[in-house]
Amino acid sequence: MSAVRVAVGTLGELLVTAGVLVLLFLAWQLWWTDVVAERAQERTTTALLESWDAGAPAAPEPAGPAPAPGPPAALQDLPAEALAVLRVPAFGDGWVRPVIEGTGTEVLQQGVGHYTDAAMPGEVGNFAVAGHRTTYGAPFGPIADLVEGDPVVVETPTAFHVYRVTGSQVVRPRDVEVIAPVPDRPGETPTEAWLTMTSCHPMFSARERYVVHALLESSTPRRDGPPAVLAAAGTGTAAGTQTGAG
């Protein structure tokens, strides 16, 4: 019987240890990745805005054997494919995230991802983006809180583009027509500028996708300052195709 007790005790200790390890992993996955990723995304956003304010001059060609100057300090944390800044007043005062080209795993850990071949900000077509709803900063954590009429602002080096939410839907990951140039109408020629935001649904699952559509309301030069919707919110400048993300 003593041998049985020892075996049961050992098994119990192993199960407790395994449970602790699982809890530690969940804490890392659901909390610590948020902390690290959010800080990194804040640095990217700051670097991107500073590069725009400075005019982001290209590095000069090297003269003779002298090495070319390195990038400004503000660009050290700036991903090469960062192309815009996304601001959603409904997500909270001062909420802002960088938009980076692509929707791969590494890209979505750095911010909001822009679907390759989708329209660019302010263009006729569909500026489609994806973001995590949980983990890695969870930029689209509150996506289900958006309602018709909410503003979504995309800031680029030259302009502020204000979109207004028109509606939302839940689809399967393979239902890629939601990011077509005319949402849900594949093959149709676009005549308006759309924004589509996608994220996993429900929370903590990748079974479906939560999708929000918005239509361009206005575009104004960045040099004129933030649009009224940001001023009112106290936010200024400072394998296989599937819709993402988790």
Contacts in CASP RR format, 6 or more apart in sequence:
PFRMAT RR
TARGET T0000
AUTHOR 0000-0000-0000
METHOD contacts of the structure
MODEL  1
MSAVRVAVGTLGELLVTAGVLVLLFLAWQLWWTDVVAERAQERTTTALLE
SWDAGAPAAPEPAGPAPAPGPPAALQDLPAEALAVLRVPAFGDGWVRPVI
EGTGTEVLQQGVGHYTDAAMPGEVGNFAVAGHRTTYGAPFGPIADLVEGD
PVVVETPTAFHVYRVTGSQVVRPRDVEVIAPVPDRPGETPTEAWLTMTSC
HPMFSARERYVVHALLESSTPRRDGPPAVLAAAGTGTAAGTQTGAG
29 135 0 8 1.000
30 134 0 8 1.000
30 135 0 8 1.000
33 109 0 8 1.000
33 135 0 8 1.000
33 136 0 8 1.000
33 137 0 8 1.000
34 135 0 8 1.000
34 136 0 8 1.000
34 137 0 8 1.000
34 138 0 8 1.000
37 109 0 8 1.000
37 110 0 8 1.000
37 111 0 8 1.000
37 135 0 8 1.000
37 136 0 8 1.000
37 137 0 8 1.000
38 137 0 8 1.000
40 77 0 8 1.000
40 110 0 8 1.000
41 97 0 8 1.000
41 98 0 8 1.000
41 110 0 8 1.000
41 111 0 8 1.000
41 137 0 8 1.000
41 139 0 8 1.000
43 77 0 8 1.000
44 77 0 8 1.000
44 78 0 8 1.000
44 79 0 8 1.000
44 82 0 8 1.000
44 98 0 8 1.000
44 100 0 8 1.000
44 110 0 8 1.000
44 111 0 8 1.000
45 85 0 8 1.000
45 96 0 8 1.000
45 97 0 8 1.000
45 98 0 8 1.000
46 74 0 8 1.000
46 238 0 8 1.000
47 74 0 8 1.000
47 75 0 8 1.000
47 76 0 8 1.000
47 77 0 8 1.000
47 78 0 8 1.000
48 78 0 8 1.000
48 82 0 8 1.000
48 85 0 8 1.000
48 98 0 8 1.000
49 85 0 8 1.000
49 237 0 8 1.000
49 238 0 8 1.000
50 72 0 8 1.000
50 74 0 8 1.000
51 72 0 8 1.000
51 74 0 8 1.000
51 75 0 8 1.000
51 78 0 8 1.000
52 157 0 8 1.000
52 222 0 8 1.000
53 237 0 8 1.000
54 72 0 8 1.000
54 74 0 8 1.000
55 157 0 8 1.000
56 75 0 8 1.000
56 157 0 8 1.000
59 68 0 8 1.000
59 69 0 8 1.000
59 70 0 8 1.000
59 71 0 8 1.000
60 68 0 8 1.000
60 69 0 8 1.000
61 68 0 8 1.000
62 68 0 8 1.000
79 98 0 8 1.000
79 100 0 8 1.000
79 110 0 8 1.000
81 100 0 8 1.000
81 101 0 8 1.000
81 102 0 8 1.000
81 107 0 8 1.000
82 98 0 8 1.000
82 99 0 8 1.000
82 100 0 8 1.000
82 101 0 8 1.000
83 99 0 8 1.000
83 100 0 8 1.000
83 101 0 8 1.000
83 114 0 8 1.000
83 120 0 8 1.000
83 121 0 8 1.000
83 156 0 8 1.000
84 98 0 8 1.000
84 99 0 8 1.000
84 114 0 8 1.000
84 121 0 8 1.000
84 154 0 8 1.000
84 155 0 8 1.000
84 156 0 8 1.000
85 96 0 8 1.000
85 97 0 8 1.000
85 98 0 8 1.000
85 99 0 8 1.000
85 154 0 8 1.000
85 155 0 8 1.000
85 156 0 8 1.000
86 96 0 8 1.000
86 97 0 8 1.000
86 98 0 8 1.000
86 99 0 8 1.000
86 112 0 8 1.000
86 129 0 8 1.000
86 139 0 8 1.000
86 152 0 8 1.000
86 153 0 8 1.000
86 154 0 8 1.000
86 155 0 8 1.000
87 94 0 8 1.000
87 95 0 8 1.000
87 96 0 8 1.000
87 152 0 8 1.000
87 153 0 8 1.000
87 154 0 8 1.000
87 155 0 8 1.000
87 230 0 8 1.000
87 235 0 8 1.000
87 236 0 8 1.000
88 95 0 8 1.000
88 146 0 8 1.000
88 150 0 8 1.000
88 151 0 8 1.000
88 152 0 8 1.000
88 153 0 8 1.000
89 95 0 8 1.000
89 150 0 8 1.000
89 151 0 8 1.000
89 153 0 8 1.000
89 229 0 8 1.000
89 230 0 8 1.000
89 232 0 8 1.000
89 233 0 8 1.000
89 235 0 8 1.000
90 142 0 8 1.000
90 145 0 8 1.000
90 146 0 8 1.000
90 147 0 8 1.000
90 150 0 8 1.000
90 151 0 8 1.000
91 141 0 8 1.000
91 142 0 8 1.000
91 145 0 8 1.000
92 142 0 8 1.000
92 233 0 8 1.000
93 233 0 8 1.000
93 234 0 8 1.000
93 235 0 8 1.000
94 233 0 8 1.000
94 234 0 8 1.000
94 235 0 8 1.000
94 236 0 8 1.000
95 235 0 8 1.000
96 235 0 8 1.000
97 111 0 8 1.000
97 112 0 8 1.000
97 139 0 8 1.000
98 110 0 8 1.000
98 111 0 8 1.000
98 112 0 8 1.000
99 111 0 8 1.000
99 112 0 8 1.000
99 113 0 8 1.000
99 114 0 8 1.000
99 129 0 8 1.000
99 154 0 8 1.000
100 107 0 8 1.000
100 110 0 8 1.000
100 111 0 8 1.000
100 112 0 8 1.000
100 113 0 8 1.000
100 114 0 8 1.000
101 107 0 8 1.000
101 113 0 8 1.000
101 114 0 8 1.000
101 116 0 8 1.000
102 113 0 8 1.000
102 114 0 8 1.000
102 115 0 8 1.000
102 116 0 8 1.000
103 113 0 8 1.000
103 114 0 8 1.000
103 115 0 8 1.000
103 116 0 8 1.000
103 130 0 8 1.000
103 244 0 8 1.000
103 245 0 8 1.000
104 113 0 8 1.000
107 113 0 8 1.000
108 130 0 8 1.000
108 131 0 8 1.000
108 132 0 8 1.000
108 136 0 8 1.000
108 244 0 8 1.000
108 245 0 8 1.000
108 246 0 8 1.000
109 132 0 8 1.000
109 136 0 8 1.000
111 131 0 8 1.000
111 136 0 8 1.000
111 137 0 8 1.000
111 139 0 8 1.000
112 129 0 8 1.000
112 130 0 8 1.000
112 131 0 8 1.000
112 139 0 8 1.000
112 140 0 8 1.000
113 129 0 8 1.000
113 130 0 8 1.000
113 131 0 8 1.000
113 245 0 8 1.000
114 127 0 8 1.000
114 128 0 8 1.000
114 129 0 8 1.000
115 128 0 8 1.000
115 129 0 8 1.000
115 130 0 8 1.000
115 179 0 8 1.000
118 125 0 8 1.000
118 126 0 8 1.000
118 127 0 8 1.000
118 128 0 8 1.000
118 129 0 8 1.000
118 179 0 8 1.000
119 125 0 8 1.000
119 126 0 8 1.000
119 127 0 8 1.000
119 128 0 8 1.000
119 181 0 8 1.000
119 190 0 8 1.000
119 193 0 8 1.000
119 194 0 8 1.000
120 127 0 8 1.000
121 127 0 8 1.000
121 154 0 8 1.000
121 156 0 8 1.000
121 159 0 8 1.000
121 161 0 8 1.000
122 154 0 8 1.000
122 159 0 8 1.000
122 161 0 8 1.000
122 193 0 8 1.000
122 216 0 8 1.000
122 219 0 8 1.000
123 193 0 8 1.000
124 190 0 8 1.000
124 191 0 8 1.000
124 192 0 8 1.000
124 193 0 8 1.000
125 181 0 8 1.000
125 182 0 8 1.000
125 190 0 8 1.000
125 192 0 8 1.000
125 193 0 8 1.000
125 194 0 8 1.000
126 179 0 8 1.000
126 180 0 8 1.000
126 181 0 8 1.000
126 182 0 8 1.000
126 183 0 8 1.000
126 190 0 8 1.000
126 194 0 8 1.000
126 195 0 8 1.000
126 196 0 8 1.000
127 154 0 8 1.000
127 193 0 8 1.000
127 194 0 8 1.000
127 195 0 8 1.000
127 196 0 8 1.000
128 179 0 8 1.000
128 195 0 8 1.000
128 196 0 8 1.000
128 198 0 8 1.000
129 195 0 8 1.000
129 196 0 8 1.000
129 197 0 8 1.000
129 198 0 8 1.000
130 140 0 8 1.000
130 197 0 8 1.000
130 198 0 8 1.000
130 199 0 8 1.000
130 243 0 8 1.000
130 244 0 8 1.000
130 245 0 8 1.000
131 139 0 8 1.000
131 140 0 8 1.000
131 197 0 8 1.000
131 198 0 8 1.000
131 199 0 8 1.000
131 244 0 8 1.000
131 245 0 8 1.000
131 246 0 8 1.000
132 138 0 8 1.000
132 139 0 8 1.000
132 140 0 8 1.000
132 141 0 8 1.000
132 199 0 8 1.000
132 200 0 8 1.000
132 245 0 8 1.000
132 246 0 8 1.000
133 140 0 8 1.000
133 141 0 8 1.000
133 143 0 8 1.000
133 199 0 8 1.000
133 200 0 8 1.000
133 201 0 8 1.000
133 203 0 8 1.000
133 210 0 8 1.000
133 245 0 8 1.000
133 246 0 8 1.000
134 141 0 8 1.000
134 200 0 8 1.000
134 203 0 8 1.000
134 204 0 8 1.000
134 246 0 8 1.000
135 246 0 8 1.000
140 197 0 8 1.000
140 199 0 8 1.000
140 245 0 8 1.000
141 199 0 8 1.000
141 203 0 8 1.000
143 197 0 8 1.000
143 199 0 8 1.000
143 210 0 8 1.000
143 212 0 8 1.000
144 168 0 8 1.000
144 201 0 8 1.000
144 210 0 8 1.000
146 152 0 8 1.000
146 165 0 8 1.000
146 168 0 8 1.000
146 197 0 8 1.000
146 212 0 8 1.000
147 165 0 8 1.000
148 165 0 8 1.000
148 166 0 8 1.000
148 167 0 8 1.000
149 164 0 8 1.000
149 165 0 8 1.000
149 166 0 8 1.000
150 164 0 8 1.000
150 165 0 8 1.000
150 214 0 8 1.000
151 162 0 8 1.000
151 163 0 8 1.000
151 164 0 8 1.000
151 165 0 8 1.000
151 217 0 8 1.000
151 229 0 8 1.000
152 162 0 8 1.000
152 163 0 8 1.000
152 164 0 8 1.000
152 165 0 8 1.000
152 195 0 8 1.000
152 197 0 8 1.000
152 214 0 8 1.000
153 160 0 8 1.000
153 161 0 8 1.000
153 162 0 8 1.000
153 163 0 8 1.000
153 227 0 8 1.000
153 229 0 8 1.000
153 230 0 8 1.000
154 160 0 8 1.000
154 161 0 8 1.000
154 163 0 8 1.000
154 195 0 8 1.000
155 161 0 8 1.000
155 222 0 8 1.000
155 237 0 8 1.000
156 222 0 8 1.000
157 222 0 8 1.000
158 221 0 8 1.000
158 222 0 8 1.000
159 219 0 8 1.000
159 220 0 8 1.000
159 221 0 8 1.000
159 222 0 8 1.000
160 219 0 8 1.000
160 220 0 8 1.000
160 221 0 8 1.000
160 222 0 8 1.000
160 225 0 8 1.000
160 226 0 8 1.000
160 227 0 8 1.000
160 230 0 8 1.000
161 193 0 8 1.000
161 216 0 8 1.000
161 218 0 8 1.000
161 219 0 8 1.000
162 216 0 8 1.000
162 217 0 8 1.000
162 218 0 8 1.000
162 219 0 8 1.000
162 220 0 8 1.000
162 227 0 8 1.000
162 229 0 8 1.000
163 193 0 8 1.000
163 194 0 8 1.000
163 195 0 8 1.000
163 214 0 8 1.000
163 215 0 8 1.000
163 216 0 8 1.000
163 217 0 8 1.000
164 214 0 8 1.000
164 215 0 8 1.000
164 217 0 8 1.000
165 212 0 8 1.000
165 213 0 8 1.000
165 214 0 8 1.000
166 213 0 8 1.000
166 214 0 8 1.000
166 215 0 8 1.000
167 212 0 8 1.000
167 213 0 8 1.000
167 214 0 8 1.000
168 210 0 8 1.000
168 211 0 8 1.000
168 212 0 8 1.000
168 213 0 8 1.000
169 178 0 8 1.000
169 211 0 8 1.000
169 213 0 8 1.000
170 201 0 8 1.000
170 208 0 8 1.000
170 209 0 8 1.000
170 210 0 8 1.000
170 211 0 8 1.000
171 178 0 8 1.000
171 208 0 8 1.000
171 209 0 8 1.000
171 211 0 8 1.000
171 243 0 8 1.000
172 208 0 8 1.000
172 209 0 8 1.000
173 206 0 8 1.000
173 208 0 8 1.000
173 209 0 8 1.000
173 242 0 8 1.000
173 243 0 8 1.000
173 244 0 8 1.000
174 241 0 8 1.000
174 242 0 8 1.000
175 209 0 8 1.000
175 243 0 8 1.000
176 241 0 8 1.000
176 242 0 8 1.000
176 243 0 8 1.000
177 183 0 8 1.000
177 184 0 8 1.000
177 185 0 8 1.000
177 186 0 8 1.000
178 184 0 8 1.000
178 196 0 8 1.000
178 198 0 8 1.000
178 209 0 8 1.000
178 211 0 8 1.000
178 213 0 8 1.000
178 243 0 8 1.000
179 196 0 8 1.000
179 198 0 8 1.000
179 243 0 8 1.000
180 186 0 8 1.000
180 187 0 8 1.000
180 188 0 8 1.000
181 187 0 8 1.000
181 188 0 8 1.000
181 189 0 8 1.000
181 190 0 8 1.000
181 194 0 8 1.000
182 188 0 8 1.000
182 189 0 8 1.000
182 190 0 8 1.000
182 192 0 8 1.000
182 194 0 8 1.000
183 194 0 8 1.000
183 196 0 8 1.000
183 213 0 8 1.000
192 215 0 8 1.000
192 216 0 8 1.000
193 215 0 8 1.000
193 216 0 8 1.000
194 213 0 8 1.000
194 214 0 8 1.000
194 215 0 8 1.000
194 216 0 8 1.000
195 213 0 8 1.000
195 214 0 8 1.000
195 215 0 8 1.000
195 216 0 8 1.000
196 211 0 8 1.000
196 212 0 8 1.000
196 213 0 8 1.000
196 214 0 8 1.000
197 211 0 8 1.000
197 212 0 8 1.000
197 214 0 8 1.000
198 209 0 8 1.000
198 210 0 8 1.000
198 211 0 8 1.000
198 212 0 8 1.000
198 243 0 8 1.000
198 244 0 8 1.000
198 245 0 8 1.000
199 209 0 8 1.000
199 210 0 8 1.000
199 244 0 8 1.000
199 245 0 8 1.000
199 246 0 8 1.000
200 206 0 8 1.000
200 207 0 8 1.000
200 208 0 8 1.000
200 209 0 8 1.000
200 210 0 8 1.000
200 244 0 8 1.000
200 245 0 8 1.000
200 246 0 8 1.000
201 207 0 8 1.000
201 208 0 8 1.000
201 209 0 8 1.000
201 210 0 8 1.000
202 208 0 8 1.000
206 246 0 8 1.000
209 243 0 8 1.000
209 244 0 8 1.000
211 243 0 8 1.000
218 227 0 8 1.000
220 227 0 8 1.000
222 237 0 8 1.000
225 236 0 8 1.000
225 237 0 8 1.000
226 235 0 8 1.000
226 236 0 8 1.000
226 237 0 8 1.000
230 236 0 8 1.000
END
